[in-house]
Amino acid sequence: MTIRRVTADDRLTTSFPLAAYAFEASPLAAARVEQFRDYLPYNEGNTTLTVEENGTTLAAVSAIPMRQNLRGVVLPMAGVAGVATHPLARRQGHVRTLLQQLLDEMRDEGHPLSALYPFRPSFYARFGYLGLPKPRTVTFTPADLGPLLRAELPGEVGWERIGAGYPAWRAFTERCLRDRHGFSLFPDYRAVGLRDRDEYWLLTARVAGEVTGAVTYRIDEHGGTLHGNELLATDPLARMLLLQFFARHVDQVERVSLQVPPDELPELWLTDLDVHVEARAGRPGSSAPMARLLSLDALHGLPAGPGRVRVELTGDRWLAGTHLLDGTSGTLEVADADSGPVPTATLTAAGLSALAYGVLDPSELPLRGLGEVPVDAAAELRGIFPRAVPYLFADF
């Protein structure tokens, strides 16, 4: 068996067919296979590894070089995708071998963070990943938005095909990347697929000429559903401007379905709004995303609350040793541990990642098998890493 880094046209006969078998209807129609070549430009910068034997690709994994906001600092992030194994080669450790090498390479190339959408969360938990919250899907009838039609809101909306409006969309998502914890974006070569396919309308909210909210959407049929993708808004006014536009579709569609960030509360958007909010995590096909730190470099310089604690990191290929975390200056410093009277916690990589992403309280880590955290150390860690709700955004 050999491990190979594949590029360009090699993907057509190695990683693409395996991923298609794993994640699409099967067997593939000839026309679908022909479409594979169209995807090559949107994968050109990915790192793709395969394991092969006697000319047969047994397994493949890829990493997309992305960027992610961690507590206000934008860092390089490896988005793991396309993890697939030949049906006759499963349960033989091929993905484990490839994933270890892939993360080694991405870490060495300067990616201190990694995220993915798991086929089975427990598999990736063994690699130090932990769960992040899923976005919510919110469904309502446009008739319930009727009061917004009478509202005089400062600002305006823009409406165009995403192919034409892509520069505005991309610029706005770059703003979200700067401002929103957990937010991630594709590299340009991958992101332009949305523009090139041109399958959605783009709706933008603008105040004083500045884009403050945006959503892409399509309508399946008259009397059907307006399907919105990610509803992004910097403030309530932007959200109201977008919803007011959807209210104008009361005689065109029966319902509106949108994806919203995990910290949104659609049931409070309007009085008398009959709304269904759902976030289902299950497998296969609807697992919540996962993420982890690949390097302690991700923590250097993060905004931090007051706290000073020694952490011993155990059981991980990429994070190990004993380190002092000091947030007393308001900016997190990571140094070699001293021997002074500082509270000490023992953490797994997933435990430290859970604190950095803000999804678990220190007191929860021992209950989850993610570390041993005495009360005094928990207080310090809670100060350094206040709870926060990350929103991964990019779907890969």
C-alpha positions as CSV (number, residue, x, y, z in Angstrom):
1,M,0.0,0.0,0.0
2,T,1.1,3.5,-0.7
3,I,0.0,6.9,0.4
4,R,-0.1,9.5,-2.3
5,R,-0.9,13.2,-2.5
6,V,-3.1,13.6,-5.5
7,T,-3.8,16.8,-7.5
8,A,-5.7,18.0,-10.6
9,D,-7.1,15.3,-12.9
10,D,-6.0,12.5,-10.6
11,R,-9.1,13.3,-8.4
12,L,-11.4,12.2,-11.2
13,T,-10.4,8.5,-10.8
14,T,-9.4,8.5,-7.1
15,S,-11.0,10.7,-4.5
16,F,-14.1,11.9,-6.4
17,P,-15.6,8.4,-7.1
18,L,-15.1,7.3,-3.5
19,A,-16.7,10.5,-2.1
20,A,-19.6,10.1,-4.6
21,Y,-20.2,6.5,-3.5
22,A,-20.2,7.5,0.1
23,F,-22.3,10.6,0.0
24,E,-24.6,10.4,-3.1
25,A,-27.1,8.2,-4.7
26,S,-25.5,5.1,-6.2
27,P,-24.6,3.8,-8.7
28,L,-23.9,7.0,-10.5
29,A,-25.4,7.8,-13.9
30,A,-22.9,8.4,-16.7
31,A,-24.0,12.1,-16.8
32,R,-23.2,12.5,-13.2
33,V,-19.7,11.1,-13.7
34,E,-19.2,13.6,-16.5
35,Q,-19.9,16.4,-14.1
36,F,-16.9,15.5,-12.0
37,R,-14.6,17.4,-14.3
38,D,-16.5,20.6,-13.6
39,Y,-15.6,20.3,-9.9
40,L,-11.8,20.3,-10.5
41,P,-11.3,24.1,-10.3
42,Y,-13.1,24.3,-7.0
43,N,-10.7,21.7,-5.5
44,E,-7.4,22.9,-7.0
45,G,-6.0,24.2,-3.7
46,N,-7.1,21.3,-1.5
47,T,-4.7,18.8,0.1
48,T,-5.9,15.4,-1.0
49,L,-4.3,12.1,0.2
50,T,-5.2,8.6,-0.9
51,V,-4.1,5.2,0.1
52,E,-3.7,2.8,-2.9
53,E,-3.0,-0.8,-3.5
54,N,-2.4,-2.5,-6.9
55,G,-3.9,0.5,-8.7
56,T,-7.0,0.7,-6.6
57,T,-7.8,3.7,-4.4
58,L,-8.8,2.3,-1.0
59,A,-9.5,5.5,0.9
60,A,-9.2,9.3,0.5
61,V,-9.2,12.4,2.7
62,S,-9.0,16.1,1.8
63,A,-8.4,19.4,3.6
64,I,-9.6,22.7,2.4
65,P,-7.4,25.7,3.5
66,M,-9.9,27.9,5.1
67,R,-10.0,30.8,7.7
68,Q,-12.0,30.8,10.9
69,N,-12.7,33.4,13.6
70,L,-11.7,32.1,17.1
71,R,-12.9,34.6,19.8
72,G,-12.3,37.6,17.5
73,V,-9.0,36.5,15.9
74,V,-9.1,35.1,12.3
75,L,-6.8,32.1,11.9
76,P,-6.0,29.5,9.2
77,M,-8.2,26.5,9.5
78,A,-8.1,23.1,7.9
79,G,-11.6,22.0,6.8
80,V,-11.5,18.2,6.5
81,A,-13.8,16.9,3.8
82,G,-14.2,14.1,1.3
83,V,-13.4,11.3,3.8
84,A,-14.3,8.1,2.1
85,T,-13.3,4.4,1.9
86,H,-13.8,1.8,-0.8
87,P,-16.7,-0.5,0.4
88,L,-14.4,-3.5,0.4
89,A,-11.7,-1.8,2.4
90,R,-13.7,-0.3,5.3
91,R,-12.8,-0.9,8.9
92,Q,-9.2,-1.5,8.1
93,G,-7.7,1.7,9.5
94,H,-7.0,3.4,6.2
95,V,-8.9,6.6,7.1
96,R,-7.1,6.8,10.5
97,T,-3.7,6.6,8.8
98,L,-4.6,9.2,6.2
99,L,-6.2,11.6,8.7
100,Q,-3.2,11.5,10.9
101,Q,-0.9,12.4,8.0
102,L,-3.3,15.0,6.7
103,L,-3.5,16.8,10.0
104,D,0.3,16.5,10.4
105,E,0.7,18.3,7.1
106,M,-1.9,21.0,7.6
107,R,-0.5,21.8,11.1
108,D,3.0,22.0,9.7
109,E,1.7,24.3,6.9
110,G,0.4,26.8,9.6
111,H,-3.2,25.7,10.3
112,P,-3.7,25.8,14.0
113,L,-7.4,25.0,13.8
114,S,-9.4,22.3,12.1
115,A,-13.2,21.6,11.6
116,L,-15.3,19.1,9.8
117,Y,-18.8,17.6,9.4
118,P,-18.5,14.0,10.7
119,F,-20.0,10.8,9.2
120,R,-19.8,9.5,12.8
121,P,-19.0,12.0,15.6
122,S,-17.5,9.3,17.9
123,F,-14.9,8.4,15.2
124,Y,-13.6,11.9,15.1
125,A,-13.8,12.3,18.9
126,R,-10.9,9.9,19.0
127,F,-8.9,12.5,17.0
128,G,-9.6,15.2,19.6
129,Y,-12.6,16.8,17.8
130,L,-15.6,18.1,19.8
131,G,-19.1,19.1,18.7
132,L,-20.1,22.6,17.7
133,P,-23.8,23.7,17.7
134,K,-25.8,23.3,14.5
135,P,-27.5,26.1,12.8
136,R,-31.3,26.2,13.2
137,T,-33.9,25.8,10.4
138,V,-36.8,28.1,10.9
139,T,-40.1,27.7,9.0
140,F,-43.1,30.1,8.9
141,T,-45.8,31.4,6.7
142,P,-45.2,34.8,5.1
143,A,-48.7,35.8,6.1
144,D,-47.5,36.0,9.7
145,L,-45.0,38.7,8.6
146,G,-47.9,41.0,7.6
147,P,-47.2,43.6,10.3
148,L,-43.8,44.3,8.7
149,L,-45.5,45.5,5.5
150,R,-46.8,48.5,7.3
151,A,-43.5,49.2,9.0
152,E,-41.4,52.2,7.8
153,L,-37.8,50.9,8.2
154,P,-34.7,53.0,7.5
155,G,-32.7,51.4,4.8
156,E,-33.4,49.4,1.7
157,V,-33.0,46.0,0.2
158,G,-31.2,44.9,-2.9
159,W,-32.3,41.9,-5.1
160,E,-30.3,40.2,-7.8
161,R,-29.0,36.9,-9.0
162,I,-26.1,35.6,-7.0
163,G,-24.0,35.5,-10.1
164,A,-24.2,39.3,-10.4
165,G,-24.3,40.0,-6.7
166,Y,-21.4,37.7,-5.6
167,P,-18.9,40.5,-4.9
168,A,-21.3,42.1,-2.4
169,W,-22.0,38.7,-0.9
170,R,-18.4,37.8,-0.6
171,A,-17.5,41.2,0.9
172,F,-20.3,40.8,3.5
173,T,-19.2,37.3,4.5
174,E,-15.7,38.7,5.0
175,R,-17.1,41.2,7.4
176,C,-18.9,38.4,9.2
177,L,-15.6,36.5,9.4
178,R,-14.0,39.4,11.2
179,D,-16.9,39.9,13.6
180,R,-18.4,36.5,14.4
181,H,-16.9,33.8,16.7
182,G,-16.6,30.5,15.0
183,F,-17.4,31.8,11.5
184,S,-15.4,30.2,8.7
185,L,-15.0,30.9,5.0
186,F,-13.8,29.0,1.9
187,P,-10.8,30.1,0.0
188,D,-11.6,32.1,-3.2
189,Y,-11.2,29.2,-5.6
190,R,-13.9,27.2,-3.7
191,A,-16.2,30.1,-2.8
192,V,-16.7,31.2,-6.4
193,G,-18.6,28.0,-7.1
194,L,-21.7,29.8,-5.7
195,R,-21.2,32.5,-8.3
196,D,-20.5,30.2,-11.2
197,R,-23.5,27.9,-10.6
198,D,-25.8,31.0,-10.2
199,E,-28.6,29.0,-8.8
200,Y,-29.9,31.5,-6.1
201,W,-31.3,34.9,-5.7
202,L,-29.3,37.2,-3.4
203,L,-31.2,39.5,-1.1
204,T,-29.3,42.2,0.8
205,A,-30.2,44.7,3.5
206,R,-28.5,48.1,3.1
207,V,-28.4,51.0,5.5
208,A,-26.7,54.2,4.3
209,G,-25.4,52.2,1.3
210,E,-23.7,49.6,3.5
211,V,-24.7,45.9,3.4
212,T,-25.8,44.9,6.9
213,G,-27.6,41.7,6.1
214,A,-27.9,39.1,3.3
215,V,-29.4,35.8,2.4
216,T,-29.4,33.6,-0.7
217,Y,-32.6,31.8,-1.6
218,R,-34.7,30.0,-4.3
219,I,-38.4,29.3,-4.7
220,D,-39.3,25.7,-5.6
221,E,-42.8,26.4,-7.2
222,H,-45.8,28.7,-7.0
223,G,-47.6,27.9,-3.8
224,G,-44.6,26.1,-2.5
225,T,-41.6,27.0,-0.4
226,L,-39.1,29.8,-0.4
227,H,-35.9,28.1,0.6
228,G,-33.4,30.4,2.1
229,N,-29.8,29.5,3.0
230,E,-27.9,31.3,5.8
231,L,-29.7,34.4,7.0
232,L,-26.9,36.8,8.0
233,A,-27.6,40.0,9.8
234,T,-25.4,42.4,11.8
235,D,-28.3,43.8,13.7
236,P,-32.1,43.5,14.2
237,L,-32.8,46.2,11.6
238,A,-31.0,44.2,8.9
239,R,-33.0,41.1,9.8
240,M,-36.3,43.0,9.8
241,L,-35.5,44.4,6.3
242,L,-34.9,40.9,5.0
243,L,-38.1,39.6,6.6
244,Q,-40.1,42.5,5.3
245,F,-39.1,41.5,1.8
246,F,-40.3,37.9,2.4
247,A,-43.6,39.2,3.7
248,R,-44.3,40.4,0.1
249,H,-44.4,36.8,-1.0
250,V,-47.7,36.1,0.8
251,D,-49.6,35.3,-2.4
252,Q,-46.7,33.4,-4.0
253,V,-45.4,30.8,-1.5
254,E,-47.0,28.9,1.3
255,R,-44.0,28.9,3.6
256,V,-40.5,30.3,4.1
257,S,-37.7,28.2,5.4
258,L,-34.4,29.7,6.4
259,Q,-31.2,28.6,8.1
260,V,-30.3,30.8,11.1
261,P,-27.2,30.9,13.4
262,P,-27.5,28.7,16.6
263,D,-27.9,31.7,18.9
264,E,-30.9,33.2,17.0
265,L,-34.3,33.2,18.7
266,P,-36.8,33.3,15.8
267,E,-39.7,32.8,18.3
268,L,-39.0,36.4,19.5
269,W,-38.8,38.0,16.1
270,L,-42.4,39.1,16.0
271,T,-45.6,38.9,18.1
272,D,-48.0,36.2,17.0
273,L,-45.3,34.6,14.7
274,D,-46.2,31.0,14.2
275,V,-42.8,29.5,13.7
276,H,-41.2,26.1,13.8
277,V,-37.5,26.0,14.8
278,E,-35.5,22.8,14.5
279,A,-32.0,21.6,14.9
280,R,-31.6,17.8,14.4
281,A,-28.3,16.1,15.0
282,G,-28.2,12.5,13.9
283,R,-26.4,10.1,11.6
284,P,-25.9,9.5,8.9
285,G,-26.4,12.8,7.1
286,S,-27.2,15.4,9.8
287,S,-24.4,15.4,12.4
288,A,-23.4,18.6,14.1
289,P,-20.1,20.0,13.0
290,M,-16.9,19.4,15.0
291,A,-13.7,21.3,15.5
292,R,-10.4,21.2,17.4
293,L,-7.2,23.1,18.1
294,L,-4.2,21.6,16.2
295,S,-1.7,23.9,17.8
296,L,-1.4,26.1,20.9
297,D,-0.4,28.9,18.5
298,A,-4.2,29.3,18.1
299,L,-4.4,30.6,21.7
300,H,-1.6,33.1,21.6
301,G,-3.1,36.7,21.7
302,L,-6.7,35.7,22.0
303,P,-8.9,38.1,23.9
304,A,-9.3,36.6,27.4
305,G,-10.9,37.2,30.7
306,P,-9.0,37.3,34.0
307,G,-7.5,33.9,35.0
308,R,-4.3,32.1,35.4
309,V,-4.0,28.3,35.3
310,R,-1.6,25.5,34.5
311,V,-2.9,22.9,32.0
312,E,-1.5,19.5,31.4
313,L,-2.5,18.2,28.0
314,T,-2.6,14.4,27.6
315,G,-3.5,11.7,25.1
316,D,-3.1,13.6,21.9
317,R,-0.8,13.5,18.9
318,W,-0.7,17.3,18.3
319,L,-1.3,18.9,21.7
320,A,0.8,17.7,24.7
321,G,2.9,19.0,27.6
322,T,2.2,21.3,30.5
323,H,1.6,25.0,29.8
324,L,0.6,28.1,31.7
325,L,-2.4,30.0,30.4
326,D,-2.5,33.6,31.6
327,G,-5.3,36.0,30.7
328,T,-4.8,38.5,33.4
329,S,-3.7,41.2,30.9
330,G,-6.8,40.7,28.8
331,T,-4.8,39.0,26.1
332,L,-4.1,35.3,26.5
333,E,-0.5,34.3,26.9
334,V,0.7,30.7,26.7
335,A,4.1,29.8,28.2
336,D,6.0,26.9,29.6
337,A,4.5,26.0,33.0
338,D,6.2,27.4,36.1
339,S,6.3,25.7,39.5
340,G,4.5,28.5,41.3
341,P,1.2,28.1,43.2
342,V,-1.1,28.1,40.2
343,P,-4.2,25.9,39.9
344,T,-3.7,22.9,37.6
345,A,-6.1,21.1,35.3
346,T,-5.5,18.0,33.2
347,L,-7.2,18.3,29.8
348,T,-7.6,16.3,26.6
349,A,-7.2,18.1,23.3
350,A,-11.0,18.0,23.0
351,G,-11.3,19.5,26.5
352,L,-9.1,22.4,25.7
353,S,-10.8,22.9,22.3
354,A,-14.2,22.9,24.0
355,L,-13.1,25.8,26.2
356,A,-11.5,27.7,23.4
357,Y,-14.6,27.4,21.2
358,G,-16.8,28.2,24.2
359,V,-19.1,25.3,24.0
360,L,-18.5,23.6,27.4
361,D,-18.1,24.9,30.9
362,P,-15.0,23.7,32.7
363,S,-17.2,21.8,35.2
364,E,-18.6,19.7,32.3
365,L,-15.2,18.4,31.1
366,P,-14.8,15.7,33.8
367,L,-18.4,14.5,33.2
368,R,-17.5,14.1,29.5
369,G,-14.2,12.3,30.1
370,L,-12.3,15.3,28.7
371,G,-10.2,16.1,31.7
372,E,-9.8,16.5,35.5
373,V,-10.6,20.0,36.6
374,P,-10.5,20.9,40.3
375,V,-12.8,23.7,41.5
376,D,-10.0,26.3,41.7
377,A,-8.8,25.5,38.2
378,A,-12.3,25.6,36.8
379,A,-12.8,29.1,38.2
380,E,-9.6,30.3,36.4
381,L,-10.5,28.6,33.1
382,R,-14.0,30.0,33.3
383,G,-12.5,33.4,33.6
384,I,-10.1,32.9,30.7
385,F,-12.7,31.3,28.3
386,P,-16.1,32.8,28.9
387,R,-18.9,30.7,27.3
388,A,-19.6,31.7,23.6
389,V,-21.7,30.3,20.8
390,P,-19.6,29.6,17.7
391,Y,-21.2,29.6,14.2
392,L,-19.2,27.6,11.7
393,F,-21.3,28.9,8.7
394,A,-19.3,27.2,5.8
395,D,-20.8,23.9,4.9
396,F,-18.3,21.4,3.5
